[in-house]
């Protein structure tokens, strides 16, 4: 799946395709942890203290 990087204010981002938003139940304002790996990066749910 390809995405195009876009300018967002002074930063760069991309728009998630609707298919991904629906599959992972993502909504505007959701927070995720960004993990950098040898292969790129992953977005994972933030673990909340119980």
Secondary structure as GFF3:
##gff-version 3
##sequence-region A 1 50
A	DSSP	beta_strand	6	8	.	.	.	ID=ss1
A	DSSP	beta_strand	11	13	.	.	.	ID=ss2
A	DSSP	alpha_helix	18	23	.	.	.	ID=ss3
A	DSSP	beta_strand	32	37	.	.	.	ID=ss4
A	DSSP	beta_strand	40	45	.	.	.	ID=ss5
###
